[in-house]
Amino acid sequence: MYVSSTRADAPLARPGSGRGVVVTGNVIALGMVSLVTDISSEMVTAVMPVYLVTGLGLTMLQFGFLDGLYSGVTVFLRLIGGHLADRFAARKPVAVVGYGMSAVAKLGLPLVGASVPGIGAVLAADRAGKGLRTAPRDALISLSSTPEAQGRAFGVHRALDTVGAFTGPLVAFTILAAVGTAYDAVFVVSFCVGLVAVAMLVLFVRDHRDPPERRPGWRDGARLLRDRPYRRLCVVAAVLGLVTVSDAFVYLLLQHRLEIRPHWFPLLPLGTAGVYLVLALPLGRLADRVGRRRVFLAGHGALLAAYLFLGGPLGGVPLLLTVLALHGVFYAATDGVLSAAVGARLPAAGRAGGMAVVQTGQAVGRFASSMIFGALWTAWGPATAIRVLAVALAVALFGSALALAGRRVRATRPTEVHDVR
């Protein structure tokens, strides 16, 4: 397996391309699966920080460990999921297993009760499912789209995904409003919704079959790292992941600064999700036109601004609206855009595995980030902790801009070049 030099695998569309391209039905189907899945997962995500910190009394250091585990347990399973999906040309079956694991894990939360080790095991199982499914799913999105419309396709998928992210906290809030602090009701409903998503995936999503002779192995995956632009993307994703504070900590910082009551906490993700929903498709299209690197780095600039506001003097509703808006811009400009940039660099037969490598580096960074930030909060308080992360992000963003500054590199064939904006 190698990075293709054919026009079909060109890494990034040139400015102005992709107009009039229709997003395929398979992308829409995958988006609907993600929409329903996110209703399930965000119901739990929205209540989990306040459940652990306020309900169970965990310290920020303990919460940082569990939050890091929530992100980091996907590390090796992303690689395994991507490899299996490519090796056996079975992207859909691997995704089905991953979605199924996450759905079943939700049912484990009411069973373990207040046991912190039990909660950690259930969260690990949930994230293991996410680790298995993410690369095969993103590979299917990429393979169902033309090279010129990668950003648009991922923008549509992420927009549908975000409808679920917006709806999930509302459902959780509605349930808690009816039953008080009976979090088990949220977990059981989440499990049922997750099963619906698995059924939709099985019934409505088509797999992508590769020719039998093109079955990449582990060595073929390692050869991808010989491609300099791809290698730079891997490093940049990992470094920026290391200085990205998790969503849970962003919302806990807002709660701490604004003294938000626990029963309102599940509504905080709605601000992020609303902005993400509105901007996912426009920024995906913009990335296809002006360059995915620029949009990706600009998104992290928005995150840096959010850090500065969280550590600054602004308070009240202006702080709440500003931080949530910037947080939404960050996701809209980075999540799908990174997948589009990576997917378009890779050959069809190895796309899931190649995307998994980048996602794994990012997951490792975010795993470490949660534990580091939890320790900083415990030692120095939230204001100092977020200021330290702001400085670290500024340095990392500057270095990433330099690393991705190269515009053109030689492709596999010396007569052809790739534009890696």
C-alpha positions in Angstrom: 0.0 0.0 0.0 1.3 3.4 -0.9 0.0 6.9 -1.2 -1.6 7.1 -4.6 -0.4 9.6 -7.2 -3.4 9.3 -9.4 -5.9 12.1 -9.9 -8.6 10.1 -8.1 -6.6 10.1 -4.9 -5.5 13.7 -5.1 -5.2 14.9 -1.5 -7.0 18.2 -1.6 -9.3 19.9 -4.0 -8.1 23.0 -5.7 -9.8 26.3 -4.7 -13.2 26.6 -6.3 -13.6 22.9 -7.0 -16.4 20.7 -5.7 -19.2 23.1 -6.8 -22.4 21.3 -7.9 -21.2 17.9 -6.5 -24.0 16.0 -4.9 -23.5 14.2 -1.6 -24.3 10.5 -2.1 -27.1 8.6 -0.3 -24.5 6.5 1.5 -23.1 9.6 3.2 -26.6 10.7 4.2 -27.3 7.2 5.6 -24.1 7.2 7.6 -25.0 10.7 8.8 -28.4 9.5 10.0 -26.8 6.6 11.9 -24.4 9.1 13.5 -27.4 11.4 14.3 -29.2 8.7 16.3 -26.0 7.4 17.8 -25.1 10.9 19.1 -28.5 11.2 20.7 -27.7 8.1 22.6 -24.1 9.1 23.5 -24.6 12.8 24.2 -27.4 11.9 26.7 -24.7 10.2 28.7 -21.9 12.7 28.0 -24.1 15.7 29.0 -24.8 14.3 32.5 -21.6 12.4 33.2 -19.4 15.3 34.4 -21.9 16.5 37.0 -22.8 12.9 37.8 -19.2 12.0 38.7 -18.1 15.3 40.3 -21.3 16.4 42.1 -23.2 13.2 42.4 -20.3 10.8 43.3 -17.9 13.4 44.7 -14.9 12.7 42.5 -11.9 15.0 42.7 -10.8 16.8 39.6 -7.7 14.5 39.5 -10.0 11.4 39.5 -12.3 13.0 37.0 -9.3 13.8 34.8 -8.2 10.2 34.8 -11.7 8.9 33.9 -12.1 11.6 31.2 -8.7 10.7 29.8 -9.6 7.1 29.9 -12.8 8.0 28.0 -10.8 9.4 25.2 -7.6 7.3 25.4 -9.0 3.8 25.5 -9.8 4.1 21.8 -6.1 4.4 21.0 -5.1 0.9 19.8 -8.6 -0.2 18.9 -8.7 2.6 16.3 -5.7 0.9 14.6 -7.2 -2.5 14.9 -10.5 -1.4 13.6 -8.9 0.4 10.6 -6.7 -2.6 9.9 -9.4 -5.2 10.0 -11.7 -3.0 7.9 -9.1 -2.7 5.1 -7.6 -6.2 5.4 -11.0 -7.9 4.9 -12.7 -5.1 2.9 -15.3 -5.2 5.7 -15.7 -1.6 6.8 -19.4 -1.9 7.5 -19.2 -5.1 9.6 -16.4 -3.6 11.8 -18.5 -0.4 12.2 -21.5 -2.5 13.2 -19.5 -4.2 15.9 -18.2 -0.9 17.2 -21.7 0.8 17.3 -23.1 -2.3 19.0 -20.4 -2.3 21.7 -21.2 1.4 22.5 -24.9 0.7 22.7 -24.6 -2.2 25.0 -22.1 -0.4 27.2 -24.8 2.2 28.1 -26.8 -0.5 29.8 -23.8 -1.2 32.0 -23.9 2.2 33.7 -27.0 1.6 35.8 -25.7 -1.9 36.7 -22.4 -0.7 38.2 -24.1 2.0 40.3 -21.6 4.3 42.1 -18.6 2.1 41.7 -15.8 4.2 40.2 -13.9 1.1 38.8 -17.1 -0.1 37.3 -17.9 3.2 35.7 -14.3 3.3 34.3 -14.8 -0.2 32.8 -18.1 0.7 31.2 -16.7 4.0 29.8 -13.8 2.0 28.4 -16.1 -0.4 26.7 -18.1 2.5 25.2 -15.0 4.1 23.9 -13.7 0.8 22.6 -16.7 0.6 20.4 -16.1 4.2 19.2 -12.5 3.3 18.5 -13.5 0.3 16.3 -16.1 2.2 14.3 -14.7 5.6 13.7 -12.0 4.8 11.0 -14.2 2.4 9.0 -17.1 4.9 9.1 -14.9 7.8 8.0 -13.4 5.6 5.3 -16.9 4.8 4.0 -17.7 8.5 3.9 -14.5 9.2 2.0 -14.9 6.3 -0.4 -18.5 7.4 -1.1 -17.4 10.9 -2.2 -15.3 12.4 -5.0 -11.9 13.8 -4.1 -13.1 17.4 -4.8 -16.1 17.1 -2.4 -14.4 15.4 0.6 -14.9 18.5 2.8 -18.5 18.9 1.8 -19.3 15.2 2.4 -17.7 15.2 5.9 -19.5 18.6 6.5 -22.9 17.0 5.7 -22.1 14.0 7.9 -20.9 16.1 10.8 -23.9 18.4 10.5 -26.3 15.4 10.8 -24.1 14.0 13.6 -24.4 17.3 15.4 -28.2 17.3 15.2 -27.9 14.2 17.4 -25.4 16.0 19.6 -27.9 18.8 20.0 -30.8 16.6 20.7 -29.2 14.2 23.2 -28.7 16.8 26.0 -32.3 18.0 25.5 -33.5 14.4 26.0 -31.3 14.0 29.1 -32.5 17.3 30.5 -36.2 16.3 29.8 -35.7 13.0 31.6 -34.0 14.5 34.6 -36.7 17.2 34.8 -39.2 14.4 35.1 -37.4 12.0 37.5 -35.0 14.3 39.4 -31.5 12.9 39.8 -32.3 9.4 38.7 -29.5 9.2 36.2 -30.2 5.5 35.6 -33.3 6.5 33.5 -31.0 8.5 31.2 -28.7 5.5 30.8 -31.5 3.0 29.9 -33.0 5.3 27.3 -29.6 5.9 25.9 -29.2 2.1 25.4 -32.5 1.8 23.6 -31.7 4.7 21.2 -28.2 3.2 20.5 -29.8 -0.1 19.4 -32.0 1.8 16.9 -28.8 3.3 15.4 -27.2 -0.2 15.0 -30.4 -1.4 13.2 -30.2 1.6 10.8 -26.6 0.9 10.0 -27.3 -2.7 9.2 -30.3 -1.9 7.0 -29.4 1.2 5.1 -25.6 1.6 4.8 -23.8 0.0 1.8 -20.3 -1.3 2.2 -17.4 -0.5 -0.2 -15.8 -3.6 -1.7 -12.2 -3.6 -2.9 -10.6 -5.9 -5.5 -9.4 -9.1 -3.9 -5.8 -8.5 -4.8 -5.7 -5.3 -2.8 -5.6 -6.3 0.9 -3.2 -4.2 2.8 -1.3 -5.5 5.9 0.5 -3.9 8.8 3.7 -3.4 6.8 1.7 -1.6 4.1 0.2 0.7 6.7 3.6 1.6 8.0 4.7 2.6 4.5 2.2 5.4 4.5 4.4 7.2 7.0 7.0 7.6 4.2 4.7 10.2 2.7 5.9 13.5 4.2 2.6 15.4 4.0 0.7 12.5 5.6 3.3 12.1 8.3 3.1 15.8 9.1 -0.7 15.5 9.5 -0.2 12.6 11.9 2.2 14.6 14.0 0.2 17.8 14.0 -3.0 16.0 15.0 -1.2 14.4 17.9 0.4 17.6 19.1 -2.7 19.7 18.9 -4.7 16.8 20.6 -2.2 17.1 23.5 -3.2 20.8 24.2 -6.9 20.4 23.6 -9.0 20.5 26.8 -11.9 18.0 26.7 -15.5 19.2 26.3 -16.2 18.0 29.8 -13.6 20.3 31.3 -14.7 23.3 29.2 -18.2 22.9 30.6 -17.0 22.3 34.2 -14.9 25.5 33.8 -18.0 27.4 32.8 -20.0 25.9 35.6 -17.2 26.9 38.1 -17.0 30.4 36.7 -20.7 31.1 36.5 -22.0 28.9 39.4 -24.4 27.0 37.1 -26.7 24.7 39.0 -26.2 21.0 38.3 -29.6 20.4 36.7 -28.8 23.0 34.0 -25.5 21.4 33.3 -26.8 19.1 30.5 -27.8 22.1 28.4 -24.3 23.5 28.1 -23.3 21.2 25.2 -26.3 22.7 23.2 -24.4 25.9 22.6 -21.4 24.1 21.1 -23.6 21.7 19.1 -25.8 24.6 17.8 -22.8 26.5 16.3 -21.3 23.3 15.0 -24.6 22.4 13.3 -24.8 25.7 11.5 -21.2 25.9 10.5 -20.2 22.2 9.7 -21.3 22.2 6.1 -20.2 25.8 5.2 -16.7 25.3 6.7 -16.4 21.9 4.9 -17.2 23.6 1.6 -14.8 26.4 2.4 -12.1 23.9 3.2 -12.6 22.3 -0.2 -12.2 25.7 -1.8 -9.4 27.5 0.1 -7.5 24.6 1.6 -8.2 22.3 4.5 -5.0 23.2 6.3 -6.1 26.8 6.6 -9.5 26.0 8.0 -8.1 23.3 10.3 -5.6 25.7 11.9 -8.2 28.5 12.1 -10.4 26.2 14.1 -7.7 25.8 16.7 -7.3 29.5 16.7 -10.9 29.7 17.8 -10.2 27.2 20.6 -7.3 29.3 21.7 -9.6 32.3 21.9 -12.0 30.2 24.0 -9.2 29.4 26.4 -8.3 33.0 26.8 -11.9 34.0 27.6 -12.2 31.2 30.2 -9.0 32.4 31.9 -9.9 36.1 31.5 -12.0 38.7 33.4 -15.2 38.4 31.3 -18.1 36.8 33.2 -21.8 36.2 33.1 -23.9 35.5 30.0 -21.3 37.1 27.6 -18.7 34.6 28.8 -21.1 31.7 28.4 -22.2 32.6 24.9 -18.7 33.5 23.7 -17.0 30.3 24.9 -19.7 28.0 23.6 -19.7 29.8 20.2 -15.9 29.5 19.9 -16.1 25.9 21.0 -18.6 25.2 18.2 -16.5 27.0 15.6 -13.5 24.9 16.7 -15.3 21.6 16.1 -16.9 22.7 12.8 -13.5 23.8 11.4 -11.5 20.8 12.6 -13.4 17.5 13.0 -14.6 16.7 9.5 -12.0 18.9 7.9 -9.1 16.8 9.3 -10.8 13.5 8.1 -11.3 15.0 4.7 -7.7 16.1 4.4 -6.4 12.7 5.5 -8.9 10.6 3.6 -8.2 12.3 0.3 -4.5 11.5 0.6 -5.0 7.7 0.9 -5.6 4.9 -1.6 -9.0 3.3 -1.3 -7.7 -0.1 -0.1 -5.9 1.4 2.9 -8.1 4.4 3.7 -9.6 3.1 7.0 -6.2 2.1 8.4 -4.5 5.3 7.3 -7.2 7.4 8.9 -7.0 5.3 12.1 -3.3 6.2 12.4 -4.1 9.9 12.5 -7.1 9.4 14.8 -4.9 7.3 17.1 -2.3 10.0 17.5 -5.0 12.5 18.3 -6.6 10.2 20.8 -3.2 9.7 22.6 -2.8 13.4 22.8 -6.2 14.0 24.2 -5.8 11.1 26.7 -2.7 12.8 28.1 -4.3 16.2 28.0 -7.2 15.3 30.2 -4.9 13.8 32.9 -2.6 16.8 32.7 -5.4 19.3 32.9 -7.0 17.5 35.9 -3.6 17.6 37.7 -3.1 21.3 36.9 -6.6 22.1 38.1 -6.0 20.2 41.4 -2.6 21.8 42.0 -3.1 25.4 40.8 -6.8 25.9 40.3 -8.9 26.2 37.1 -7.9 29.7 36.1 -4.2 29.0 36.1 -4.7 25.6 34.5 -6.5 27.0 31.5 -3.9 29.8 31.1 -1.1 27.2 31.0 -3.0 25.3 28.3 -3.6 28.5 26.4 0.1 29.2 26.2 0.8 25.6 25.2 -1.8 25.7 22.5 -0.4 28.9 21.1 3.0 27.4 20.9 1.7 24.2 19.3 -0.5 26.1 16.8 2.5 28.2 15.7 4.6 25.0 15.3 1.8 23.3 13.4 1.4 26.2 11.0 5.1 26.0 10.2 4.9 22.2 9.8 2.0 22.4 7.3 3.4 25.4 5.5 4.8 23.4 2.6 2.5 23.7 -0.4 3.8 21.2 -2.8 5.7 17.9 -2.5 6.7 15.2 -4.9 4.2 12.4 -5.3 5.0 8.7 -6.0 5.7 9.5 -9.7 8.2 12.2 -10.2 6.2 13.9 -12.9 3.2 14.6 -10.6 2.8 16.7 -7.6 0.2 16.9 -4.8 -1.2 20.2 -3.4 -1.2 19.7 0.4 -2.7 23.0 1.5 
